[in-house]
Amino acid sequence: MVSTNSGLSSIPVLPPTYESLQQEMSQLLVNGQESKVSELWEKDAFAKVVHHAIEDASAELRAISRKLHKHPELGYKEYKAHALLTDYLEKKGFHVQRKAYTLDTAFVARAGNSDKVTIGICSEYDALPGLGHACGHNLIAISGIATAIGIKAAIEKFHLKAEVKLFGTPAEETTGGKIVMFDHGAFKNVDVCMMLHGANADVVYPAFLALDNVEVEFFGKASHASASPWEGINALDAAVMTYTNIGLMRQQLHPSLRVHGIILDGGKAANIIPDYTRSTYTVRAPKYAQVEELKKRVERIFKSAAIATGCTVKLTWGIPYKDIVTNDPLARKFEHYMNAQGLKYPSKKEQLSKLSGSTDMGNLTHEMPGIHPMFNILNLRGEEDLSAGMHTKEFAHAAIQPLGHVATLRAAKGLAMTGVECIRDPKFLKSVKRDFEAARMV
């Protein structure tokens, strides 16, 4: 332990430089197979083009990430982000459609000379209330751009008959911009759709949960809480009974199921029996069919609270997020290219054993082949780090560090090469589609 009198404690600890992190990454090997690592990224012409295209854009992408992080915007209010990203993509030679598919902060950026094969990539850029980019969407935004830049470079260099589409998808944290865009035809004729997400671990097979949200309103009758409380019908009692009974129900829930919520409006004054309350709850499960069953259980709780208190109840369910269907050929190809950059993953079983949050990307993977890998922004060694979980201020801090940027570009190179493989290898793309169809039959 260093004495506080030594003067060393006053020396600031500087974050690692981009160059030092690149050096660390270059030294990472998988099973000591140096020749394979070198062969892929130095001798594979496609990989070289992707690598250099993304690295050439690194400084610009870093600047974009920092601006997004400094100016966080909530879902469907990402106006600065929308302008920043679309202006940049236009400068990089993409054909950009702003305010796309009925959403003011959505966009589609296209590049390529043919729709024979269309690779879809998603970017997100909405933030969390009170926490900013505590889910790292500043990095998700540039990961999508970097991936699209890499694929675009390969299409143009090798005259590939293909198109890459980068979808700017707002409001992932709230009501699901991807779902709205899909419903309006944004993803029509897309062969595969992929995206990346920063995390505190490296995962190819993420166990995202399906979910649905419900707004619960109880309507009672107001009265003076002291002079004539018996004349009232207490809507807050119904809200509290609901909250309590959901807590009791958890004893009989499987550990993979989730129900959580808050009371948004519990009344106006302590001396008035509340005639109205409003709460919101989220129901999650590994599969959407399980969400549907769990919804029936919580609805009985809502309705029984209304009966017990004499209130009436109104339930407004939201837009459901489905579970992720990870396409196995795509996942294995992405893992291959990440292995070639020095990263080794735990087993598929181990990855799937760790439940995560939820995402509207799940809905897309039920409609077309897709993957949603997670990349560690806390270290480059493939080691899970529990010091900063998503949706915390610690993760928001990590999302702006140089290490997170290096990790983002590494993952983008892997995803870009996965997209390129779909274009240059028709047999591989057929295997991707066969796996998707087989998964739909389960």
C-alpha atoms as one frame of an Amber mdcrd trajectory, in Angstrom:
protein
   0.000   0.000   0.000   1.381   3.425  -0.973   1.597   5.984   1.788  -0.476
   9.119   1.246   2.602  11.139   2.192   4.608   9.818  -0.714   2.989  12.238
  -3.126   2.153   9.435  -5.530  -1.538   9.604  -4.739  -1.737  13.013  -6.367
  -0.523  11.694  -9.724  -3.559  11.173 -11.983  -4.085   7.716 -13.457  -4.440
   8.253 -17.190  -6.592   5.957 -19.341  -4.724   3.767 -21.824  -4.085   5.286
 -25.232  -5.669   3.977 -28.405  -2.242   2.851 -29.599  -1.487   0.894 -26.422
  -4.857  -0.834 -26.609  -4.257  -1.738 -30.253  -0.926  -3.226 -29.220  -2.610
  -5.235 -26.462  -5.184  -6.535 -28.897  -2.558  -7.519 -31.454  -0.846  -9.655
 -28.815  -3.982 -11.657 -28.031  -3.940 -15.109 -29.588  -6.321 -18.033 -29.507
  -4.669 -21.369 -28.633  -1.349 -19.914 -29.746  -2.237 -20.185 -33.432  -0.270
 -17.172 -34.586  -0.113 -18.265 -38.213  -3.895 -18.418 -38.599  -4.334 -14.986
 -37.064  -1.695 -13.529 -39.355  -2.980 -15.351 -42.406  -6.529 -14.060 -42.066
  -5.915 -10.370 -41.444  -2.743 -10.024 -43.523  -3.326 -12.385 -46.455  -7.112
 -12.465 -46.872  -7.833  -9.671 -49.347 -11.391  -9.141 -48.141 -10.335  -8.966
 -44.499  -7.585  -6.468 -45.317 -10.035  -4.170 -47.101 -12.517  -4.350 -44.233
  -9.800  -3.779 -41.640  -8.326  -0.734 -43.336 -11.694   0.831 -44.156 -12.791
   0.662 -40.525  -9.425   1.766 -39.123  -9.330   4.720 -41.517 -12.640   5.895
 -40.061 -11.612   5.312 -36.441 -10.886   8.914 -35.456 -14.110  10.160 -37.021
 -16.144   7.446 -35.334 -14.521   8.217 -32.002 -15.541  11.862 -32.352 -19.136
  10.830 -33.162 -19.252   8.502 -30.168 -18.048  11.258 -27.842 -20.656  13.706
 -29.165 -23.462  11.198 -28.706 -22.281  10.429 -25.193 -22.065  14.109 -24.282
 -25.566  14.866 -25.597 -27.797  11.884 -24.696 -31.340  11.904 -26.083 -34.317
   9.767 -25.151 -36.294   7.561 -27.530 -37.927   9.312 -30.496 -36.202  12.537
 -29.446 -32.780  11.657 -30.881 -32.773  14.679 -33.198 -29.112  15.649 -32.738
 -28.001  12.045 -33.112 -30.112  11.631 -36.257 -28.547  14.702 -37.847 -25.011
  13.787 -36.774 -25.164  10.216 -38.053 -26.967  10.887 -41.331 -24.701  13.806
 -42.241 -21.641  11.643 -41.650 -22.972   8.699 -43.624 -23.762  10.965 -46.567
 -20.187  12.254 -46.505 -18.966   8.645 -46.577 -20.848   7.993 -49.821 -24.044
   6.344 -48.560 -27.457   7.171 -49.997 -29.355   8.338 -46.929 -33.089   8.369
 -46.301 -33.841  10.595 -43.317 -36.996  10.486 -41.170 -37.580   7.023 -42.518
 -40.688   4.867 -42.260 -42.861   7.366 -40.361 -40.259   8.010 -37.623 -38.594
  11.426 -37.394 -35.390  10.021 -35.901 -35.048   6.856 -37.998 -32.912   6.542
 -41.126 -31.695   4.094 -43.738 -28.267   4.438 -45.377 -27.635   2.353 -48.505
 -24.536   1.412 -50.484 -23.941  -1.101 -53.240 -24.787  -1.797 -56.844 -27.252
  -4.683 -56.641 -30.004  -6.106 -54.460 -28.987  -9.690 -55.270 -27.883  -9.999
 -51.642 -28.902  -7.387 -49.066 -27.138  -7.230 -45.723 -28.916  -5.289 -43.009
 -27.073  -3.721 -40.073 -28.702  -1.870 -37.175 -27.520   1.097 -35.146 -29.139
   2.406 -31.954 -28.584   5.815 -30.363 -31.260   6.488 -27.733 -30.228   7.005
 -24.106 -31.654   6.248 -20.665 -33.428   8.826 -18.481 -31.125  10.050 -15.723
 -28.219   7.807 -16.782 -27.406   8.913 -20.319 -25.633   6.266 -22.376 -25.548
   3.663 -19.605 -26.400   1.015 -22.199 -23.598   2.146 -24.494 -25.765   3.135
 -27.431 -23.132   5.659 -28.472 -20.966   2.617 -29.205 -23.820   0.687 -30.843
 -24.317   3.656 -33.151 -20.729   3.677 -34.374 -20.501  -0.126 -34.441 -23.257
  -0.166 -37.053 -21.603   2.596 -39.047 -18.188   0.889 -38.903 -19.678  -2.435
 -40.000 -21.497  -0.804 -42.902 -18.335   1.048 -43.936 -16.403  -2.236 -43.954
 -19.008  -4.056 -46.057 -19.345  -1.092 -48.424 -15.586  -1.055 -48.976 -15.560
  -4.764 -49.867 -18.529  -4.411 -52.232 -16.846  -1.561 -54.090 -13.322  -3.009
 -54.113 -14.329  -6.432 -55.421 -17.382  -5.363 -57.470 -19.686  -7.617 -55.468
 -23.318  -7.825 -56.533 -24.802  -6.808 -53.214 -26.169  -4.003 -51.098 -25.615
  -3.031 -47.485 -28.328  -1.172 -45.589 -27.638   0.518 -42.275 -30.839   1.043
 -40.320 -30.896   3.830 -37.764 -33.371   2.482 -35.222 -34.657   4.820 -32.491
 -36.293   4.124 -29.129 -34.908   0.646 -28.420 -35.099   1.373 -24.697 -38.808
   2.168 -24.768 -41.273   1.234 -27.501 -39.168  -0.456 -30.167 -38.342   1.579
 -33.255 -37.275  -1.556 -35.141 -40.770  -3.004 -34.768 -42.398   0.144 -36.159
 -39.924   0.211 -39.039 -40.509  -3.464 -39.805 -44.274  -2.979 -39.807 -43.829
  -0.218 -42.406 -41.710  -2.381 -44.716 -38.204  -1.164 -43.869 -36.681  -4.652
 -43.805 -38.395  -6.035 -46.899 -36.016  -8.195 -48.995 -33.217  -8.030 -46.398
 -31.405 -11.386 -46.474 -29.769 -11.152 -43.042 -29.862  -8.499 -40.333 -27.216
  -8.119 -37.642 -26.099  -5.728 -34.936 -23.678  -5.425 -32.024 -24.104  -4.399
 -28.390 -21.507  -3.358 -25.835 -21.554  -5.258 -22.540 -19.363  -6.438 -19.672
 -18.739  -9.810 -21.352 -18.166 -11.221 -24.833 -21.164 -13.241 -26.011 -22.172
 -14.632 -29.403 -25.316 -16.381 -28.136 -27.036 -13.826 -25.882 -30.003 -14.972
 -23.794 -32.230 -11.944 -24.285 -35.670 -12.258 -22.729 -38.960 -11.627 -24.472
 -41.112  -9.001 -22.784 -44.321  -7.048 -22.752 -45.162  -3.877 -20.841 -48.488
  -2.937 -19.326 -49.874   0.295 -17.937 -52.273  -0.391 -15.059 -54.803   2.271
 -14.105 -57.139   1.921 -11.121 -60.206   4.159 -10.809 -61.858   4.695  -7.436
 -63.688   7.466  -5.625 -62.154  10.405  -3.795 -63.146  11.463  -0.287 -61.675
  13.307   2.681 -59.127  10.985   4.247 -59.948  12.151   7.783 -63.537  13.442
   7.785 -65.145  10.680   5.663 -62.681   8.014   4.477 -65.483   5.413   4.380
 -67.042   7.251   1.475 -63.987   6.724  -0.689 -62.844   3.898  -2.932 -59.084
   3.784  -2.583 -57.266   3.366  -5.890 -53.927   3.419  -4.074 -54.961   0.361
  -2.073 -55.493  -1.452  -5.355 -52.055  -0.372  -6.632 -50.362  -1.457  -3.381
 -52.190  -4.787  -3.371 -51.002  -5.355  -6.920 -47.389  -4.569  -6.060 -47.507
  -6.789  -2.970 -49.208  -9.713  -4.663 -46.742  -9.689  -7.545 -43.982  -9.881
  -4.946 -45.711 -12.890  -3.351 -46.196 -14.518  -6.760 -42.435 -14.447  -7.357
 -42.027 -17.269  -4.821 -43.714 -19.587  -7.310 -42.079 -18.191 -10.462 -39.310
 -20.031 -12.257 -35.975 -18.172 -11.832 -35.937 -17.358 -15.554 -39.206 -15.366
 -15.340 -39.339 -11.686 -14.433 -42.083  -9.285 -13.337 -41.108  -5.793 -12.180
 -42.762  -2.400 -12.012 -43.269   0.965 -10.337 -46.160   3.189  -9.270 -46.108
   6.302 -11.443 -49.066   8.133  -9.882 -50.106   7.226  -6.354 -52.393  10.137
  -5.543 -52.265  13.883  -5.117 -52.372  14.566  -1.372 -52.228  12.593   1.878
 -55.603  13.931   3.058 -57.447  12.740  -0.068 -58.417   9.122  -0.672 -56.880
   8.584  -4.147 -59.461   8.069  -6.856 -56.813   7.267  -9.494 -53.463   5.513
  -9.664 -51.239   4.548 -12.545 -48.487   1.908 -12.523 -46.321   0.246 -15.134
 -45.099  -3.340 -15.128 -42.798  -5.376 -17.345 -43.254  -9.119 -17.852 -40.261
 -11.092 -19.172 -39.475 -14.707 -20.028 -36.944 -16.599 -22.180 -39.563 -17.230
 -24.885 -42.434 -15.054 -26.018 -44.924 -17.920 -25.552 -43.935 -17.933 -21.881
 -44.566 -14.186 -21.700 -48.096 -14.772 -22.970 -48.722 -17.307 -20.185 -47.197
 -15.074 -17.519 -49.364 -12.172 -18.663 -52.461 -14.198 -17.772 -51.176 -14.648
 -14.220 -50.447 -10.971 -13.628 -53.749  -9.941 -15.192 -55.535 -12.012 -12.549
 -53.643 -10.046  -9.902 -54.650  -6.708 -11.432 -58.297  -7.719 -11.681 -58.462
  -9.243  -8.206 -57.040  -6.032  -6.686 -59.813  -4.096  -8.402 -62.483  -6.479
  -7.089 -61.091  -6.426  -3.551 -61.070  -2.618  -3.332 -64.170  -1.846  -5.383
 -62.146  -0.076  -8.070 -62.284  -0.504 -11.799 -59.105  -1.287 -13.712 -57.822
  -0.485 -17.195 -54.917  -2.447 -18.703 -52.966  -1.126 -21.693 -50.410  -3.572
 -23.030 -47.530  -2.210 -25.105 -45.488  -3.463 -28.049 -43.980  -6.857 -27.166
 -40.279  -7.594 -27.621 -39.595 -11.167 -28.699 -36.662 -13.345 -27.705 -33.536
 -13.486 -29.846 -33.290 -16.348 -32.344 -29.553 -16.568 -32.955 -28.733 -17.930
 -36.410 -26.107 -20.605 -35.817 -24.122 -20.336 -39.099 -23.917 -16.556 -38.715
 -22.898 -16.878 -35.069 -20.173 -19.410 -35.833 -18.834 -17.283 -38.679 -18.730
 -14.188 -36.463 -16.987 -16.197 -33.740 -14.422 -17.360 -36.302 -13.516 -13.804
 -37.229 -13.382 -12.741 -33.581 -11.131 -15.717 -32.807  -8.862 -14.409 -35.552
  -8.562 -11.162 -33.591  -7.506 -12.887 -30.405 -10.827 -13.490 -28.688 -12.068
 -16.809 -27.329 -15.638 -17.362 -26.150 -17.129 -19.605 -23.468 -19.210 -22.561
 -24.643 -22.597 -21.909 -26.228 -24.278 -23.555 -23.236 -22.468 -21.286 -20.804
 -23.342 -18.185 -22.807 -27.036 -19.093 -22.954 -27.131 -19.759 -19.204 -26.715
 -16.050 -18.391 -30.001 -14.219 -18.847 -29.845 -10.649 -20.089 -32.304  -7.838
 -20.779 -34.586  -7.506 -23.782 -34.377  -5.914 -27.224 -36.570  -5.160 -30.211
 -33.888  -6.836 -32.314 -35.487 -10.070 -31.137 -38.545  -9.336 -33.269 -36.377
  -9.011 -36.375 -34.670 -12.362 -35.741 -38.102 -14.006 -35.880 -38.576 -12.561
 -39.381 -35.125 -12.991 -40.971 -31.764 -14.579 -40.128 -29.848 -12.522 -37.605
 -27.376 -12.319 -34.746 -26.886  -9.868 -31.888 -23.409 -10.458 -30.399 -22.306
  -8.647 -27.246 -18.768  -7.278 -26.958 -16.930  -6.497 -23.736 -16.061  -2.806
 -23.368 -14.223  -3.333 -20.047 -11.381  -5.561 -21.248 -10.127  -7.146 -24.458
  -9.321 -10.585 -23.001 -12.758 -12.170 -23.177 -13.139 -12.115 -19.387 -16.489
 -11.212 -17.840 -16.213  -8.124 -15.632 -18.909  -7.585 -13.006 -17.607  -4.175
 -11.919 -19.889  -2.330 -14.328 -23.211  -3.768 -15.444 -25.402  -2.232 -18.107
 -27.837   0.503 -17.061 -25.479   1.835 -14.377 -23.446   5.027 -14.140 -20.288
   2.897 -14.136 -21.202   1.447 -17.531 -21.974   4.916 -18.870 -18.456   5.952
 -17.829 -16.945   2.885 -19.504 -18.846   3.600 -22.727 -16.736   6.694 -23.415
 -13.308   5.245 -22.613 -10.761   4.429 -25.350 -10.937   0.734 -24.491 -14.613
   0.644 -25.404 -13.825   2.221 -28.756 -11.157  -0.356 -29.580 -13.496  -3.185
 -28.574 -16.238  -1.696 -30.758 -14.089  -1.576 -33.878 -12.794  -5.086 -33.284
 -16.351  -6.421 -33.124 -17.371  -4.346 -36.159 -14.614  -5.960 -38.231 -15.902
  -9.391 -37.241 -19.481  -8.478 -38.101 -18.488  -6.846 -41.392 -16.598  -9.977
 -42.462 -19.631 -12.083 -41.505 -21.698  -9.922 -43.841 -19.093 -10.176 -46.585
 -19.142 -13.985 -46.287 -22.896 -13.932 -46.932 -22.215 -12.033 -50.149 -19.207
 -13.880 -51.541 -20.232 -17.424 -50.578 -23.707 -18.418 -51.870 -23.471 -21.824
 -50.158 -22.895 -20.160 -46.808 -25.877 -17.855 -47.312 -28.027 -20.879 -48.164
 -26.946 -22.553 -44.930 -27.890 -19.387 -43.044 -31.374 -19.436 -44.553 -31.813
 -23.173 -43.960 -30.979 -22.702 -40.284 -33.485 -19.856 -40.054 -36.259 -21.913
 -41.597 -35.466 -24.869 -39.346 -35.645 -22.620 -36.264 -39.056 -21.376 -37.349
 -40.379 -24.917 -37.389 -39.472 -25.527 -33.738
